[in-house]
């Protein structure tokens, strides 16, 4: 579910042993690629913790994530996140993010529409298309204003997930990518650093049960603990180490399904627990 919501900043410090995936196991699994699983998942949101002087006392909400398609027809993602933050003294902030996107199977074409609303304010709309030609991505925005610009060496969200899974299968523990998903005002570009932990066999039950725990389909699949940190590609380098804008931690199945989410917004961290998953039929390429 990467790219559907720009939501976090948890930097997980893993030991060197945890960063070294079992290479022989991963390479053996690489021989049999698993297609992305069309599915609809619901995640319940709650406050995991606050940091520093953060005024967030509680958080509630839900994510609805719907993913369909295949490598021939392309992939469609419908995403909605509604969350309410309690900031004390009977004050709260309600946010509603809705997005629809389509990406072709080769990761060369991307269409997106994103609507964001805070409290009772007017919705902010982003609408555009992006196309890759070699290493250059050309973005054409319709909203919030008409604009065309280019990005070098960027990937789109589904391609990002695909490359993370490929790296995990090859036993890699680090992956760096430039990612474009149309978020913010449609002009934001992120440099990402992905840390991949040891592969977890499907027969190893999660410590926190969810709808994937007793599902036979997922018992046949490997998953990996993954943390993706997002950095503003436009930020100027300074003397110190650059701080990520946000980070996402989750367990990623080799069919693209994510569980056990942590959404880190710097001052506070939101936990996303899978409440429901509806698995859809995989349509083979014609």
Buried (B, 14 or more C-beta within 10 A) or exposed (E): BBBBBBBBBBEBEBEEEBBEBEEEBBEEBBEEEBBBBBBBBBBBBEBBEBEEEBEBBEBBBBBBBBBBBBBEBBBBBBBBBBBBBBBEEEEBEBBBBBBBBBBBBEBBBBBBBBBBBEEEEEEBBBBBBBBBEEEEBEBBBBBBEEBEEEBEEBBBBBBBBBBBBEBBBBBBBEBEBBBBBBBBBBBBBBBBBBBBBBBBEBEEEBEEEBBBEEBEBBBEBBBBBBBBBBBBBEEEEEEEEEEBBBBBBBBBBBBBBBBBBBBBBBEBBBBBBBEEBEBEEBEEEE
